Amino acid sequence: MSSMLVLLLTACNGVSEGAQAGCANATILTAPTATRPRDPDLSSPPGPPPAGDGATYCPTPAGPATPTAEPAEGFVATEVVNLSLDHSGQEVQAVAVGDDMLAVGWVEEGEVVVALARGGNHFQVRPVDRGSRVSLAFSTANRLHVAYEQDGQIHYRAADQGVHPADAPVLTVAAGQNPQVVVDELNWAHVLYERDGSLYKARHLSGEAWYETFVAYGSDLTVIPFYNERELVLWGIPTGTYWFGLFLAAPHNGQVRLFRYLSWFNVWEQVAAFAIPPGEELLGPVGLDYHVAGPDEVWVYASWVTRRPNTAPPRPLYTQPIFEAVNPFYPVEIGNPHQIAAGLNAARWRSEGAPFDAGLQQRVSVPDPAGAIQLEVYGLAEMAGAADLALRVGIDPTGGRSPDGASVVWSAPQTPAGFSRFSVSAPAAGGTATLFLHATLDSDDAPAAVVWDAVQAQNAVVVNGSFEGPFVRQSTLTVPEGWQAYYEDSGNSPIAGRDAYTVYGAWSRDGGGSWSAAVPVAANRDATSSTTGAIGAEAYPAITTAMEPPTVAFFYVYESGDPPAGTTFLRYGRPAMTVCTLGTTDCSSPPGTLLLPRDVVRPSRRLLLAADPFHQERSLLIWDALQADYEHKDIYATYVAVR
């Protein structure tokens, strides 16, 4: 199901408290707007909440409501909008949702860019200032607060509705990095940021004055605000009061730590700490969501992504070498005599610079199954420079055809510049055995050739050991009669291990007082539980009680595909989600549900999500996507809503 959600705001004067004439004729159900329609004068110190301006504000359209008799079934994505067509190098960093406005911020070529939409899907995109990090937040009356980092300083701008922040005056907050701006219950800005391994909060007093306080040690902070709105009865705070709070997440010393701030007490409190499992690394910031389900039920969720690197050593990008006869003129003339150990011909394979792991094998009969098999061969290695090339011969007494079989007995590897004798023996294990002539080149851009000649065996009947029989076609290869070529093609071979990505979730149902353990909720596994693909650095929880049972959805980018090691091939990333029953580990199967079809979304890496503060059952989703040239990018936006 897909529908376009358009945001509108209308002021209606002189209407009664009942019908709200002019607003009651709306054809879709609506949700109430904020009770405080004005922002404070930033040149004056904060005061009590304004009583209003005498106008009644119509609710913002929220789309068709799900009928009570038909409970919501899940999150759906609405129409996709492209915010930045034909740009390159954008790093999307911030998104904010207002009552009838949307804002997206990114950094492009050293400039902070903000895209602003008022009442629809057309975005005004303008650069704001030089900078490297940006954060956005709307007040309840649609003042856009912008904090950004420039040369180690945190700057701040506030733009009222109808004004782009590029035209707003700039204030300096403090020295720091990675700013995160939030708005308090009186619509004043608070900026949180890092400096020298510590986290700070600066509260805007008025004018150019800010009050800075230390919060905790940490980095890569994430913060979300929440508000009392004279309704909640929490933590012993009197009812009928305005206050706001913050949940902050920041990693420190191998832990994900969570803090809670309540403005009524003006105190920070660490409420939880989750150890990152050994061998795993945290990839990005922590996602947070807060949802009031009832007077005594306030849910808070945190989520993050880790990666456990594959410990198996990477394998070179092996390709098919060229198999051929040393003497192409046999038996009329002799060619390449320096590559012939005996007789008039030999077998060779070579590469002009690509690594290979290849060989010849022959399955032979064993006259005495109770005896021993002895193999002797002469081998030669030719290469340019100090290439990593090794030759060896082997016997599989069981007759197996895989050179990787556990029953293969190998000689010691050699790299002979002239013909050298290779030998190996193994007890017979039946009436057949397999002989292997093997070579491995692990160097790039190093031409190399491997030559084998004069194969002899005891207690094994070898066919065409002198390689003076005809060379025949084996698929696209030319091999000596009686022998079979084999090689590893890394592009079509299973990868020996993959990085494991895990989305973790943790929750509290009492407003952050007590927390569950951190549990895996999604991973880069397919339906067969095989590890495949990757998960992006960000994962965002979105709580809803509109479904039965109540659920939490985790949004992230899932990148499908497993490129061979050492290549520049890309995985194909698309926004995805995993849905869990609220407060449990009962979740949908990994790697999750892809939100949009492949013909709509090009490969994506970064993802941002912002909850709509006026409609609890929808959020704005932002992600970047490569264009067809794999260089330029677009930034896309869509609502995900419960339907």
PyMOL commands that set and color helices and strands:
alter all, ss='L'
color gray80, all
select helices_A, chain A and resi 165-167+337-339+490-492
alter helices_A, ss='H'
color red, helices_A
select strands_A, chain A and resi 11-12+30-31+56-57+60-61+75-77+81-82+87-88+91-97+101-108+111-118+123-130+133-138+144-150+153-159+170-175+177-183+189-195+198-206+209-217+222-227+244-252+255-262+267-275+281-282+287-294+297-308+322-325+347-351+356-365+372-383+389-396+409-410+420-427+432-441+448-458+471-474+477-480+484-487+500-508+519-523+534-544+551-560+572-581+593-594+607-611+618-626+632-642
alter strands_A, ss='S'
color yellow, strands_A
deselect
rebuild
show_as cartoon
